[in-house]
Amino acid sequence: MRRQIPQPCRMDDDSLIAANAAYYRAFVARDLAAMEAIWAQEGVTCVHPGWPALIGRAPVLGSYRDIFRNPSQQDLTTREERVLIEGVDGRVFCVEEVGGSLLLATNWFRSIDGAWRLLYHQASPLAAPKPARPRGPSPSFH
């Protein structure tokens, strides 16, 4: 078996978006092995909506195992990704839609051994957008 030498992690928006997409593919596929490969080995935390903060790799991955086993878990889609890269850290902010509810998610990655590894995930309910103002002249109160 040939040992592969890790390549340096590309530190650009596209590679970070790809790492984020891999996280969501693992989630949607309920693939615990893929999820384990995405998360860093140390220093990980996660806050699922309505859950207490999970600190450490074992509790975080255990939460995904439990979510994946839940037959009532609703489908998840994402959109509106925004990226911020500073040094070896990269963050992706996106909107998750789960069962018709919108969540704002933060996924914080770090370049470790040539790959983006997830350190932190948090999803929180997103307030409904304000209704659009009606167009046209303002109503008169006189």
N, C-alpha and C positions, 0 to 999 in steps of 0.2 A: 504494500500500500504506500503510495507516494504521499508525503506530507505536503499540504499546500501552504505556501507562505502567504500570510494575510497581506492584502493590498491596502495601501492607505485609503482611508475613508474619504470619498469625495465630499468636500465641505461646501456643497452648493444646494440651492433650493430644490432642484430636481431630485437629488439623492435623498434629501430629507423627506420630501413628499412621497417618494417611493418607500421609504422605511415606514412612514405613517400608513400608507396604503397596505403594507404587509401586516401591520398590526390589525387593521380592520378586516382584512381577508381572513386572518386567523380567528378573529372574533366571529365573523359571519359563518365560517366553516366549522366553528366549535372545535378547533384544532388545538388542543392543549400543548402538543409538542411544538408546534409553530409558535404559539404564544410564549412558551418557555424560552425559545431561541431569541425572541425579540427583546425580552427584558434583560437588563443588566444583572450581574451576579450580586452586587452590593449596592446599598444606598437607595433602594427603591421604595416608593410610596404610591398609594392609590386612594382616591376618594370617589367611590361610586355614588350616584344620586341617592340620598337618604341613608347612606351607610356611614359608620364612623371611619376615621382615617385608618388605613391599613399600612403598617410600617414593617418592612422586611420582605424579602423575596418569597418565603414560604406562605405567609398570610395573603400576599397579593396573588400569587398563582393559585392558592387554594380558593380564592374568591372567584377566579375565572373558571376553575373546575366546577364549582357549585353553580355558577351562571350557566355554563354549558350543559349541565345535567338537568336544568329546569325546562321541562317540556312547554311551559307557558312563556318562555323567553321570546319576546317579539323581535321581528326583523329590525335591523339597524342599517341606515344609510348615512352617508356624510356628504357635506358640501361646504363651499365657501372657505377653503383652506387658506390660511395666512401663515407665513413663515417668518421666523426671526432666528438668525444665526449669530452667535457671539462666541468667539474663541472656539472651544471644542464642544460647546453646547448649542443645540438647536431646538427650537420650540415650534410646534404646529398648533394653531388655534383653528378650530373648525366647528361647524354645526352638525350635531348628530340628530337624526330623526329616529325615534323609537316609538312604535305604536301610535304615531300621530303627534307625539310630544316632541318639542324641540329642546335640545340640550346644547350648551356651549361647552366644548371640550378643550382642554389643554393637554398636550402630549409633549413631554420634555425628554429629549434624547441627548445622549452624549456620544461622541466618537470614542469608541473603546476597541482596541485591537483591530482597527481597520474597518469597523462597521458602526453604524448608528445603533445604539442600544437604548431602550426605553428606561428612564429613571422614574418618571412621574406621570400619572394620568389622573385627571379630574374632570368630571362631567357634572354640570349643574343646570337646573332648569333655566331656560331662556324666557324672559318676559315676552309676552305677546306684543307684536309691533303695534304702535299707535295707529288708529284708523286714519286713513288719508283724509285730508281736509277736502271738503267739497270745492270743486272749481266753479268759477263764475263770481258774480258780484256778491259781496257780503250782504246778509239780510239786513234790512232796515228795521229799526225799532221805533221809528217815529210815525 
